[in-house]
């Protein structure tokens, strides 16, 4: 899986557990900034399971020891066969061989059983840790301010919840037990080799530094080419994705030749870096295998000499060669384990970074009777900026009476949506106050404030499910009759009943099987069903055609009846019947009044209003 870090460099995140072989050292992995500190935090999650981990380690050690003992037993069988044929004229002690075979069967059964038990315990612990981490992250989601999600890529956040936690659980499941078994196997095999022949053991150990030296040199040489390969692959994928998403524009401006030219350049660079990196990577196994085979030859020659001199038995050579393989295998895996631990620490660092993000200020313990809220809203000398050094809302004051339909208009960036964010307590004001029926919203629970408002936004959000389920999302306890009434008031009933399955029609994952206007009508029906005392309509008709806009406008009129309503609109023709229009620019109210009053002033609102008609006239003439 190719990932990208904050610096833009791409790297390969390892799959489940460390991969064996020296080529594992050649993978590009993200390195943590604070390995020790992150691992300390990570092992904190292991504390409740220390006994299970201890039992898992014991079974891992036991299974490894049983595995280490088996080559010696097989060597005894070989020795008995050799001695029986060569020295006792074919008199082989088959009862002795049967006893050895029985011992081998018991060793293999014990090894398999202990390995399964160890795997079961490790998997249980790792999944529990993954569960705890995901639970903590889910709890953190609800405590983070909206500003965090506005300033961080959603894909990066999702990657922390999925990929990073998967990396951690896989490491706990496999790498920790593999570290135990690797250490045990190296020590156990070394002891068994020394017991057979210290001289052959010395020859084997001399070969190891040669392999390690070659691997180190090759890794150093290949890393820059692997890095270039990932960078060039990213450039190629980015270009292809860009061209596919903008295919129509590409065709309109005859950009095929330019696109192919860029593609060929990216492809050429990818070919060069990939060829070199894969060639160097391909050298790893043959050369290490060649060095290893030299070691086997040396062991066999020395073993033959020792057999002739009666220092060891023939079966000891066979057992020793098996031990050499068992000795080299964990050594070759250490690079993969080291990379996996580095990648796991980097993943854990990203998870803990998320868990350590600054949370919203705690909610107050005060509670108010929300059933008697009328809907009077007051902004009192409000100052706010997403950056504390740059205020967007400046000394904003306004009084909105219960049941009023108030439009907020102004140029892009004037602060219209920011006011809604403050009113919903997605952000808190820097100074001043916002009150509802005289109650400062900072003294109310965020959930209580948000329960007072229904929202219809420019960007509709529907989930995969039936039309009925999407409408009832705002009020899961609503009965079918209430859902039908809400759909009727939202003017959505006609298209719902026209569909083959009616209210049971399934919306697909991307909600692409209904039109934009139909989506908006469903969100209005959902808001009607919620029956909030106040409403916020943010550019609700900006992405639909004129006919659908009329339908949506009728639905919104039904929605706004007898409710305090705040309407944010760029298309000023949609807010002519508002009781009050607040014209803001640069975070301040520059004009206020109804549509007729503001036009008569020939001020800022008048210029905005007539400029839109100038654009319409210009577009009409052009078309």
N, C-alpha and C positions, 0 to 999 in steps of 0.2 A: 504494500500500500504506500503510495507516495504522498507525503505530507509536506507542508511548507511552514517554516518557522517565521518569526516576526521580521527577521532580517531579509527574508525573501529566498533564502537558500532552501532547496528541496532536499529531503532525505528519506530514506526508507525506514519505515517503522517496522520492527521485526514482528513476525507472526507468533503463533503460540509457542512460547518457551524458546530456549536457546537452540539454535540449529548446529548440529555437529559439524566437525571438519574445519580445517584452517581457513576455508573461504569465508566462514562466518565473520572473521576479523576484518574483511574487506567491505562489509556493509557500512553505509553512512548512517550514523545515528545522531539524534539530537542529544547534546550533553547538558546536564543540569548546571545551574550557576552555583548551587550549594548542595553538593552530593550528601555530605555528612548530616547537615541539618534536615534535609528532606527525608533521608532514610530514618532519622530519629523519630520524626513525626509519623512516618509510615509504620514503623515498628510499634508505635503507641497503639495502633489498631490491633496489633497482634497480642497485646497483653492479656485480654480476656480469654485467649485461646492457647496460652502457653503450655498447658498440660497436654492438649491434643497435639500441639506441634512437637512436644517432647516425645510423645508416643509415636508420632509419625517418623521422627528422626530415628528412633530406636528400631522401628520396623525397616526403615530404609537401610540402616547400617547392617541389620541382620540379613536382609535379602542380598546385600552386596557381598557380605562375607560368605554366604552360601554359594554365590556365583563364583567367587574367587577360589573356593575349595574344589570346584568341579574339575578343572584341568588336571590337577594333581592326581585325582582318582582315575581319569581317563589315561593318564600316563602309566599308572599301575597296570591297567589292562594291556596296554601296548608292551610293557616290559614282560609281563607274564607270557604273552603270545610269542615274543622274541626268544625268551629264555627256553620256553617249552619246545619250540621248533629247532633252535640252533644248538641248544646245550643238552636237552633231555630227549632227543630223538623223537620229537613230536608228542611227547607226553605233556599235555596242557591241563592245568588244574582248572577245569570249567566250573567247579563249585566255588573256587576262589573268585573267578571272573563274575559268576552270578551274584556273589555277595557284593562285589564292587558295583555292579550294575544296579543292584537294589539300593545301595548307598547313593548312587548318582540320581536314581529316580526320586528318592526322598529329598535330596538336595534341590532338585529342580522343582519338585512340588512345593517345598518350603520357600524357595526363592519366589515362585509365582504367587503363592498365597500371601507372603509378607508384602510383596510388591503391590498386590491388589488392595490390601488393607491400608498400606501407606498412601496409595493413590486416592482411595475413598476418603481418608481423613484430610489429606491435602486439598482435595476438591471441595469438601464441605467447608473447611476454614476459608479457602479463597473466595468461595461464593458468598459466604457470610460477610466477609470484608467488603466485597464488591457491593453487596446489598446495603451495608452501612454507609459506604461512600456515596452511593446513589441517593440514599435517603437523606443524608446530610446536604447533598447538593440540591435536592428537591426542596428541602426546608429553606435553604439559602436563597433559592429563586424568589420565594415569597417575601423575603426580608430585604432584598436589594432595591435601591431606588431605580426609577425608570431611566435615570441618567446613565446608569451602567449599561443598559441594553441599547441606549441611543449611541453610545460611544465605543461599543465593542461589536465586532462582527458576529452575527448569529451563528455562522458556520463554525467559528472558532469556539464559541460557547458549547455548541452541540458536540464538537469533537472532544471537549473535556469530559462531557457526560458519558459519551459512548466509547470512543477509541482509547482515551487515556485510562479510563477505569478498566476497560478490557485488558489493556496491557498490564496493569497492576495485578489483576486477578490471575491472569495467565502466568505471571512471574511467581506469584505465591503458590500457584497450583503445581508448577513444574520446576522452576529454577531453584527454589530453596531446597527441595528434596534432592535435586540433581547436584547441588553444591555438596550436600552431605554424602551422597553416594560417590561423587567424584573423589573427594578427599579420602573416604574409606577405601575406595578401589585402588587409588594410587599407593596408599600405605600398605594395604593388604597384599597387593600384587608385588610390591617391592620386597616385602618380607618373604613371600613365597619364592621369589626369584633368588634372593640371597640364600635361602635354605637349600635350593637346588645347586646353585653355583655362583659364588661371589664374583668369579672371573667373568662369566658370561653376563652377569648383571652390570659389571663395570663397562663392558663393551656396549650394552644397550643404552646406558646412561650417557655415554660419550656421544652417541648418535643424536640424542635429544637436542643439545644446544645447536647442532648443525641445522636441524629442521627449524628450530625457533629463530635462528639468525636469518635463514632464507625467508621465512614468513614475514619477519619484521621488515626486511629490506623491500620485499615485494609489496607489502601493505603501504609502506611509505611512498613508493613509486606510483602505486595505483590510485591512491586516494584522490589526487587532483583530477584524474581522468573520470573517476566515478562521479565526482562533484560536477564536472563539466557535463557529463552525460545526463545527470538529473536536471541541470540548468537548461540544457538544450532540449530535453524532453518536455520540460515545462513550457519553454518558448513555442515549441511545435504544437503542443496541445492547446495552449492559449490562442495561437493563431487559428487553428482548426475550429475551435469553439467560437471564436469571434466571427469567422467567416460563415459558419453555419447559422448562428443567431442573426447575422445581418445579411443573409443570402439574397433577400429581395433588393436591398440597397446595392449590394455588389453587382447584381444583374443590371439594375437601372443605370448605374454609372460605368458600365462596361469595365469593371475592375477585375475580371477573371485573370487577365495576363499578369497584372501586378500581384494578385493573390498567389498565383502559381509561382511567380518569381521569388516572393518571400518564402513560400513553402519549400521550394527547392534549396534555398540558402539554409533555412533551419534544418532541413533534412540532411543536407551535406555535412553541417557541423555536428549533428547528432550521429551520423554515420562514423565520422572520424573519432569522436570521443568514445562511442560505444565499441568500435572495433578494438581500440587500444585497451580500454578497460576490460573488455571481455577476454581479450587475448592474454592479458596479464593474469586475470582471474583463472583462465583455463590452464595457465602454467602451474598453478598452485598444487593441484592434486597429482599430476604426473611427476613433478620434481620431488615433492614430499614423499610420494610413493617410491620413487627411485632411491632416495636416501634411506627410506625405511627398508627397502629390499636389500640394500647393501648391508644394513644391520642384520637382516635375516640370514644372509649368506655368511656373515662373520660368526653369527651365533651357531649356525649349522656346522661350519668348519671347526670352530672351537669345541662344540658339543661332541662331534665325531672323535676328535682327539681325546677328549675327556672320557668318552665311552671306552675307547681302545685302552686307555690307561687305567680303566676300572675306577675312575673317580665318580662317575655318575652312571645311571642306567639309560638304556635307549628311550624308554618312556619319558624320562626327564627332559629329553630334547623336545619331544612333542609337546609336553606340558609347558616348557619354557617358551616355545614359539607362541602358544596360546596366551601366555602371560604377557609376552611382548605386545601382542595385539591389544590385550586388555589394558596395558600400561599406556600405550600411545593414544587410545581412544579418548580417555578423559583429559589428557593433556591437550589434544586437538580441540576439545570442547571448551576449554577455559576461555579462549578468545570470544566464543559465542556467548558464554555466560557473562563475561565482563561487559560485552556490548549490551546484552539484555538488561543487566543491572543499571547501566548508564541510561538506557532508554526508559527503563521503569522509573528511575529517579527523576528524569526529565518530565515524564507523564505525571508523576505524583506532585512534582513542583507546580505544574500547571493547575492541577486539581486543588492543591492547598492555597495557591494564589487566589483562586476563585473563592474558596471557603473563607479566606481572610479579607475579602473585599469589605469596604465600609458599608454598613447596613443603614437602612432608614432609621431616623430617630424613633424610639419606641412610642407606641400609641398611648394615649392617655387612658386612665382607668374610668374617666367620667362617662356616663351614659345619659342620653337624652331621649325623650319621648318623640320619636320620629313620625308618629301618626298624626300629630297636629301641625306639622310643618306646612306653612302656607306657600313659601317660595319667594320671599323677599331677599334679594341678594345685594350686598354692598361691598364695593372695593374702596378701601380707605388708604390713600397715599401709598399705594403698593409700588415697591421697587423689587426687581428681580433680574438676574442674568445667569445664563448657564455657566459663563465664566464670571467669577466674582468681581473681576476687574473691569467687566464690560456689561453694564446694565442694558437689558433689552426693554423692560418695562420700567418707566420712569414716572414716579409720582402720579400713578394712575388712580383716579377716583371716579366712581360711578354708582348710582343707585338704581336698581331694577326692581319694580314693584311686582307683587304676586300676580300671575296671570298675564303679564306683559309679553309681547313678542318683540324681542330685541335683536337687531341685526348688528353684527360687528364687521365693518368693512375697512379696507385699506390696501395699500400696495403689498406685494410680496415682501416678507421680512419685517413687516410692521409690528408683529407681535400678536396676531390674532389667535393663532393656535396655542401660543404660549399662555395666553389668558385662560384658555380652557384647561391646559395642563395644571395651572395653579388652582383653578376652581375645583378640579377633581382630586387635588392633592397628589398628583403624579410628581410634582415638585412643590417645595415649600417656599413661601416668599422670603426674600432677604430682609425686608422691613415692611412696615405697614400691616394691614390685616384684611381678610376677606370674611364676611359674616353672612350667615343664612338665618333669617329671622332673628337677627341680633346675636347669634351664637358664633363666636370665632371658630372657623373650621379647624384651626390648629388645636383647639380644645376638644375636638370630636375624633372618634376613631375613623381611620381612613375608610374602612369598610362601611361605616355608617354614612359618611359623606357620599361615597360612590353609589350607595343604595338609593340615594335621593334623585339620581340623574339617569335618564335614558339617553343613549348616544346613537346617532346614525352618522357614520363616517363616510368619507369619500371612498376609502378602500374597504370593500366589504369583506367579511370573514365568515365563511361557511365551512363546516366540517363534513367529512364523509359520513353520510347517514341519510335518513329519509327527510323529506320536506317537513313532516310533522316534528321530528326530533330537532331540526334546526330552529323552527319557530319556538318550540317549547324550551329551548336552551335557557332563556331568561327566567323561566318559571317552570321547573321540572314537575311541580305538583299540579299544573293546570290540567283541567279535564279536556276532552276532545271538543266539546262545545265552545269552550273559551278559545281554543286554538283556531277553530273555524271562524269565530267572530273577529279575532285579531286579523286573520288573513283577509276577511271581507272588508274591514275598515282600511286595510293597507292596499286595497285594490289588487290583491294577489290571487284572489279566489279563482278568477277566470282562467289564468294560465295554469294554475294548479289542477283544476278539474279537467282542463283540456289535455293534460298529459295522461298517458295511458294508465298509470298507476295512482293518479290523484295524490293524496297526502302521503302515500307510501312510496312515492317515486324516490329512487336512490340518487343522491348527488355523489358524483365520483370524487376521487381524492383531490383533484384540482378544481372542482366545481366548474368544469368546462362544458358540461352538458346542459347548462342554462345560460341565458344572456346576462349581460351586465345589468340591464334594467330589472330583470327578474330577481337577480341577486339583491339589488337594492330594495325591492318591494318586500322580500323575505326578511331583510334586516329591520325594515320598518314594522312589519308584523311582529317580529320578535320584541321590538321595543314597546309596541302597543300592549303586548301581553304582559310585559314587566310592570306596566302601570305605575311608572315613577311620577312623582309630583312635578319634576322639572326635566327639561329636555335640552340637549345640545345637538345641533345639526351642523356638521362640518363638511361643507362642499358636497352635499348629498346628491346634487344633480349635475355635477360637472362633467361626468363621463358618459352621458346618455344623449340620445337624439331628442329632438323637440317633442315628438309625440309621446315618448316614454317620460320625458320631463313633465309634461302636463299630467300624466297619470301619477307620477311620483309626487308632484306638487299637491294633487288632490289628497293622496294618502297622507302626506305630511300635515295638511290642514286638519284632517281628522285626528292626527296624532297630537297636534299642538293645542287642540281645543281645551280651554280651561286649565292650561298648564303654563308655567313660566318657561319661556323658550328662548334660547340663545342660538342665533343662526350666523354661521360664518359663510360668506359667499363672495366669490369673485364676480359672478354674473349678477350685476346689480338689478337686472330686470326681475329677478326672482324675489326681491325683498321690498317691493314697492308698498306692500300692505303691512309692513312692520310698524308696530306702535312707536318704536324708538330705534333710531339708527345711530350707532356710535362710530364715528370716523376716526381711525387712529393712524398715526404716522410716527415712526421712530419711537414707538412705545408710549405715546401720549395721545390723549383725545384732542383732536384739532377742531372737530365739529360734532354737534349732536342735534337731533331733531327728527321729524318724520321726513318722508321722501319729498313731499311738496315743499316743506320749509327749507330743506337743504338745497334743493334746486334753485329756489328763489334767491338764495344768498350768492349764487355764482362763485362759490368757493371751491375748496378741495374736492368735495363730493361731486359737485357739478362737473368738474373737469374729468373725474374718474368715470362718471356715468356717460357723458357724451363721447369720451374717448373710445368707449366700447362700441358705440354705435358707428363711430368713424371707422373702426376696424371692420365691423360688419359690412359697411357700405363699400369699403375698399376691397374686401374679399369677394363681395358680390360682383363688382365691376370686373375684377381680375378673372373670376370664373366665367 
